[in-house]
Structure formats: structure tokens, C-alpha cells
Amino acid sequence: MQAVEITSFGGPEVLRLGERPAPVAGAGELLIRVAASGINRPDVLQRLGHYAPPPGTSDLPGLEVAGVVESGDASAMAEAGIRVGDRVCALVAGGGYAQWCVAPVVQCLPVPEGFSDVEAASLPETFFTVWSNVFDRARLQAGETLLVQGGTSGIGVTAIQLARAFGATVIATAGSDEKCAACLSLGAHHAINYKSQDFVAEAKRITEARGVDVVLDMVAGDYVAREVECLAEDGRIVIIAVQGGVQSGFNAGLVLRKRLTITGSTLRPRPVAFKGAIARSLREHAWPLLAAGKVRPVIHSTFAAADAAQAHALMESNQHIGKIVLTWKS
């Protein structure tokens, strides 16, 4: 099969299309003939040498795919209601940049009715991440306010739409007026241009000094101290990336007085059973919203697999709104 390989750690140019043996599905797994592969920030970190795959995982990048089931563990597939020939999308721990990919059966979800392979491939990583962190860890409830840092990223686009669909007020930050307008069009109630506005002051103004209930933080670093300032009592910060650095200083007195929670997680190394539980929640709560058109994927660009380097360069430019997806010839 063809696969996009990381030939050495470095810039986008180290990504090359090569030949690999096709993987074989084992117990509890199925084999997908991949039509499209989603691109995510962790893929860039892996290419740079900063995010090694979990032990026993393919060294190929790629955390989400969509395509057709070719074969697999018959009993596991029967239990999940999946058959050979079904169109599925899947979260994987690696190996997604390839024509064939093995995935745990429980981490596969049906392609929503009417969705293209490109749209389906854009779903798993962001939906699993947002559900696990915003709704499970941070316990966002209807009537609460969510602050999404980076509202036009793949994660941000999903968080805005899901939070709005479940009755939360959504404030999103973005780095330009154009991106702020995109956040509003996706359902954010308010958008803050972090390059020209102080998100702490704006969040307090919007909430009439009460503060926000939950912050979805992809920055960390010095953002954490500012987020502590704009949280309401019993507020929660959930950190899912550290683009601004791993060291954070904040006012611990505010954490005590306002009973705040600062938490975070990485999804990739978690056990299959944990990810399977998220998949079941998504199928029950989020997939009907996709089918009804109440939540939609936002695709910025597609690239042929041979042009993966260009796709990574675009992601690193931060000029995109929504997802970037690779496509494979059948």
C-alpha cells in the first residue's frame, strides 16, 4: 500500500509518499480501505519529533480515517453491528496516513447519512476530544458559558457547535476579524479577537462580571493565569494542548476562593475501552445532531496524499478555518 512516511524529524518536506505492507486486523480490530485521512496538530508534533506514537502503534502519522470496512474480527464486528462493506470513520492511535488502516472496532462509527468520505474523516479526532474534555471532564451543562480558545481550529469548530447544540452560551477567541466572523457563523454567541482585545476583560464584560464556567484551552503557558481570572465560581479549565508552553503560573488564591478546577488530558495513549466508551456516547448524543444537520463538519482544504507536505505547511500557517483532509485514490 501507499503511505505517507516521516522520513526524518523536521519540516513538512520530510513527509514522503512510500510503500508499506498493508496491516492485518487482529482481535477486536477491523481493516479499513481508507478514502480520506484527517490532519491534526498532533501529526505535526509527531513529524517534528515531539510526540512519539504509543508503544505498539504504527509509526505512520494520522489519527482519523474514513473508508470502507474490508475485513476484521467477525465477533467484535457483529457485536458492534458493523459488516464488511460498511462505510465508517475511526479514531486510531496512528497509521491513518495510508491506503489501509487497522482500527479497534469499538473506535469506529458509521459515516453519517449523506456525508462524504472527506467530511467523515474530519470527525473522529475532534469529536472524541471535545466530548471527552468539554462534556465528560469539564461537565459543561446547559445554561453555562464556555470559552473556546482558538475557535476556528478543528477542535474549536466542533466545540462551538456541540456546546451551542446542548444549550451552552459560547464565547470563542480567534486571531482575526475574519476568523471571529466565522466563529459567529458557526454558532458562537460572542467572538473575541485576541490580537486586538483582552479576552479576560471581554469575557467579564460579556458575562456581566460573573465569569465563564468552562474554558477549553489549547494554549496553556501564560494563558492559564488569565483564564483563572475570568472563571466564575466553581469554574473549570480543561487543557488539551500546550502550544504556549508547559509552564504556567497563576493566582492560587483565586483557585481557592472560587473553588476552581484545572484539569486536562491527552487522548492518544488512553486504553481502547476508554475510547470505545466515548464512541458510544458520541453515537448516542452527537451523531443524531450530525444526521439532522444541526452540527456540521467544516472543511477548509483537501490535498491528495502525495501533497501531505503542503497540507502540513498550511496547518502550521494557522490560516485555515476548520479541517484539512488528505484523500486517497481507490
Secondary structure, 3 states (H helix, E strand, C coil): CEEEEECCCCCHHHEEEEECCCCCCCCCEEEEEEEEEEECHHHHHHHHCCCCCCCCCCCCCCCEEEEEEEEECHHHHHHHCCCCCCEEEEECCCCCCECEEEEEHHHEEECCCCCCHHHHHCCHHHHHHHHHHHHHHCCCCCCCEEEECCCCCHHHHHHHHHHHHCCCEEEEEECCHHHHHHHHHHCCCEEEECCCCCHHHHHHHHCCCCCEEEEEECCCCCHHHHHHHCEEEEEEEEECCCCCCCCCCCCHHHHHHHCCEEEECCCCCCCHHHHHHHHHHHHHHHHHHHHCCCCCCCEEEEEEHHHHHHHHHHHHHCCCCCEEEEECCC
